[in-house]
Amino acid sequence: MNNSKRIADDLRALISEGGLVDDQLPTENSLMAKYRASRYAVRKATEELQKQGIIYKVQGGGTFVNKAYKKKTLSHAVGLVTAGDLTENGLLNTISTAFFKKGYTLFTVETHNSPQSEYESLRSFYDLNADAVLIEPSQSAVNTQSLKLLGEMQVNKIFTFFLFSSYPSVSAPLFSLTDADSEAAVTSEVIQMGHKRLLGIFQVDDMRSVLRMNGFIRAYQQHPEVALNSYMETYQSSESLRAVIERVRMHFIDVDKELRPTAIVVHDDRMALQVMSMLQRAGIRVPEDVSIVGFGDSIQSSTVTPTLATVSFDKPAFVSHLVQQTLLAISGEKPVSKQFPAYLIKRKSLSRYPYRVD
């Protein structure tokens, strides 16, 4: 953890506990000495707290705790920290409405798959004493930044729940999909449609994508003739989209048609749509030349041309269980995890091979 972040976290905790005399922060020099930190680190920490409305500065008079902040608490409120999928698949509004009907307000923050943003969002909900926090993890296969904070939240009876993925070292209910089994079933279906040369695209710093990759591998390994002619492209969220797309493009450009993949299985709709757009710009037809399948049933998947084949699940049942279990935990009962089966939605981007008009 860098110095400015450590200082900000410590000051935030000190303020929450009422540990400052007359609600005034120590001088900049005192903070530098206390934390053995540079002036830059101290200023960065206090600027962060000022942006969050926790403190304010009086020219020539010092830095003080914002009295409005001290009174802050979120009553009958649930925090939701999403990496982005809940926005794309249309679940966010449904979840918010379901909680509202039960007398709770849902406060949402999107992290764009950033562990730092996730940490800061969780910190805010912790400081505001939300009743519960729902987390769709960012970079769930590698992120450890929020683990200590999640432990503190549980100790202080802020109930935490994971959506779609989790951090194995944190014991909390998980509401997820049958990622590995569903991707295996989808891949098997694609093979049964005549495809023998597959390309899988998976994000290896996301646990859901890793599970889907395992399902993809399991399915094509059961067909030796497919395994010998299939490939995977893996990437991390820190890589540029352009670089990933260019690697996918190289499987098609200046490659004999008989050697190109005939179907692409992608870990989520967002990347599948990017790949489809790139292929169309390159003059490669979907699905006439190559079929594409995504995962997640995003809103955009049904509005593009051709419509994107994808994997979906029972969204109303998912939301109902999520809200029910969250409210059970708040009322003092023990919530339970649940896994929801996912299934293929066949759309125009997926066709038999060789392609034919039905």
N, C-alpha and C positions, 0 to 999 in steps of 0.2 A: 504494500500500500504506500503511495507517495505521501510526502510530508504534509502537503496542503490538505489532502483528503483526511489524513489522520487527525490533523488539528481541527478541521471542520466537524468531524464526527464527535470528537471529544468535547468541543465547545457546545455542540448541539445537545449532547447528553447532560452536560453540566447545567445548561439552561433549563432543560426539561425537569431536572431534579431540584431546581431552585437554588443552585449552589453558588450564585454570584451575589456579592454584597451590593445592595442597592440596585440590582439588575444592571450593573455596569461591568463591561468587559475590562480585563487588565489592559494596560497600555501595550502598544506594539512591541516595545523593547522588552517588556515583561514576558510577553508570549514567546518572543524569540528565545529568551533565556530558558523559559520553562520547557519548551519543546526542542531546544537546541536546533532551531530551524532558521533559515534565511528570512530576511525581510520580505522577499518575494513570496515565499511559501505562506507566511502569516497573512500577507495582504490578499493572496489568492483565496485563502480559507475564509477570511472575513467578508470578502466580496461575494463568495458563494452564499454565505448566510444572509447577507444583505439582499441578494437577488431573490431569495426564498421568503423574504419578509420577516425573518426571525430577529434581525437586529437593525438598528439605524444609527447613523453617525451624526453627531452635532459638531459643526465646524468649531474647532478650538475647545470643545467641551468633552470629547470622548465618545465612546461607542456604547449603546444601551440596548437592552432587550425590548423588542416591540411588545407592548402590553396586549395588543390584540392577538399576537401569537400565543402568549401564555394562556389565553382563554380558549384557544382553539381545541376542539375535539370533534370527531365525526360521530354523531349519534345516529343509530340505525343506518349505518353506512357500510358498504362493502367496497373494497378496492380491487381493481382488476388491472394487472400488469400483463400486457400482451406483446408478443414478439411481432405480431402483424397478421397472423392467419385469421384471427377472429374478425378482423375488419374485412378481409378479402372474401371470406365465405359467408358473410351476412349474419353471423351468429351474434354479433355484438349488440345490435338493437333488440334482438329477441331476448337475450339474457337480461339486459337493462329493464325491459318491459316486465319480465317475469318477477324480478326483484321488486320493482315498483308496486306491483299488484299485492305484494306481501308487506308493503310498508317500508321498504328499504331503498336507499338511493345507491346506485352504482357509479363509482368514480373510476374513470378509465385513463390509463396512460399507455401509449404505444412506444416500445423501445427500439423498433426497427432492428431487432436482433442484436442490440448492443448490451453487453454485460454491465458496462458502467451506467448506462441509462436505467437498466433494471435495478441495480443497487440503489441509485438515487431515488427511484420511484418507491421502492420498498421502504427506504428510510423515511420518506415523507409520510407514507401511510402508517408506519410505526409511530412516528412522532405525533401524528394526529389521532392516534388511538382508534383506528378503524375496528369494527367488530370482527371482520374477517378479510383476508386478502387471497384472491385467486391469481395464480401465476402460470402463464404460458412461458416456459423458460427460454432465455436467449442463449444460443450456442450450448445447448444442454449437455453435449458430449464432452465439453472441455471447460466450461465455466465453473469457477470455484469462488468467485468474488462475493457472492451473496450468502454463502453457507453460514458464516458466523452470525450474520444479522438474522437469518431465518430462525436460527436456534434461539436468539434473544426474543424474537417475536413469539415463539411458542412458549417460552418460559413466562412471558408476560400476558399469556392468554389471548393473543391475537391469532385466531385460527387461520391456518394456511392450507391451501388446496392447490394441487397441480393439475393443469389442463394439458392433455395430449402427451406430455413428457414430464420427467422429473429429474431431481438430483438424487442419485441412489443413497447418499449419506444422510439425507433429510427424511425423517419419517413423517409423512403426511399423506392424506388420501389423494389418489390419482384417478382422474376421469380421462380415459384414453381410448384409442382405437386398436383394433387387431392389425397393427401395421404390418408385421412380418407375414402373417398368414394371408392377409388381404392382397399384399403385393405379389406373393407367390401365386395366389389364385388368378390374379390379373395376368401375370406373365404366362401362366399355363394356358389361359384363354387365348392370348395373343399367339402362342405357338400352335394351338389347335386351329387357328384361323389360317395356318399355312406359312407363317413367318419362321424363317430359319436363321436369319442374321439379325441379331438384336443389339441395340446399344442402350445401356443403362446409364442414367445420369443421377448422381447422388451427392448430397452435401454431408461430409463426414464429421463436421463439428456439431451436428444436430442429431440427437439420439433417435428421433422419429425416422429421419432419413436413413440412419444406420440400420435400423430394424427393417425398413423397406428394402434396403440394399441386400440384407441377408435373405429376405424372402425372394427377391429377384434371383439371387445366386442359387438358392435352393431349388427353384423351379427349373432354371435352364440346365442345371447339372443332372437333372433326371432325363435329359434328352441329349445324348452325346453328340448327335449331329448338329445340334444348336450350340452347345457349349464350345465346340471347336471354332465356330464362326461368329461368336458374340464378344462384345467388348463393354468396358465400363469407363466412364469419365467421372472422377471424383474431384471435389473442390471444397474449399473452406470459405466461409462468408467473408473473410478478409481479402479474398482474391477479387480482382475487378471482374465485373460481368463481361466486359469485352473480351478478356483473356479466356474465360471459360467458354464463351460462345465461339471464339475462334478455334479452340481445340475441337469442339463438336463439328464445326464447319469442315475441318480437315478430313473428317471421315467421308465427306461427300465430294469435295472439290478436287478435280484432277484424279478421281478414283473411278475405275471401271464400274459401270452400273451393276455388273454381276457381283461385285465385291462390296458394294455399299450396304449398310444396314437397311432392312426393309421395315423395321419398326423400332421406335424409340420409347422406352419406358422411363418416365421422369418422376423424381420423388415429390414434386409439388407442381401445382398449376402455374405458379408464377414463372418458374424456369421453363416449363413446357411451352408457355405462350411466347417467351423470348426466343426459344429454339425454333418454333414454328414460323415466327416472323422472319428470322434470319434465313431459313430455308426458302421461304416464298420470295424473298428479295433476291436470292441466288438462282431463282428459276426452277427450284425443285418443288414439285407439286405434292400437296397433302390432301388426300391420302393416296393419290394415284402412284406416286413414286415412293413415298414412305408414310407409314402410319405413326401417330403420336398419341400417347396416353399420359395424362397427368395424375394428380392426386390432390383431393381436397374440396372439389366441387365449388370453386370460387364463383363469384357472381359473373366475372368476365368470361368464364369458360363457356357459358351458353350464349354469349353475345358476339363472339368473334366468328369469322368465316375462314375455314369451316369451323363449326362448333367443336369444342375440344372434348374428347372422351376423357373421363375422369373417374375418380373413386369417391363415393359419398357415404353417408351414414344417416341414422335416424336422428336428425337434429332436434326435433321436438322432445324426444325421449331423453336425449343428452342434456338439454337445458332443464327439463323437469327434474331429473335426478340431481343435477348440479345445484339447483336452487334448494331443493328439498334437503339435501345433505348439509349444505352450508347453514341453513336455518336450524337444523337438528344440532349441529355443533355449537352454535351460538346459545341454544337453549340448554346446553349441558349434556346432550346425548352424544354417543360415539358414532361418527360418520363412517361410511364404508366406501372403499374404492369400487370402481366398475369399469369394465372394458366393453366397448361397443363394437359390434361387427361392422365392417365396411364392405362395400360392394361396388362393382363396376357399372358405370353408366356409359353405355355405348352411344357415341355420337359420330358426327361426320368425319372426324379426323382419324377414325379407326376403321380399317377395311380388311377384307380377306386378301391374301396374297396367293397368286397374282391378282392384281386389282381387277374387279369387274363391276359393272353397273347392275345392281339387283333389280 
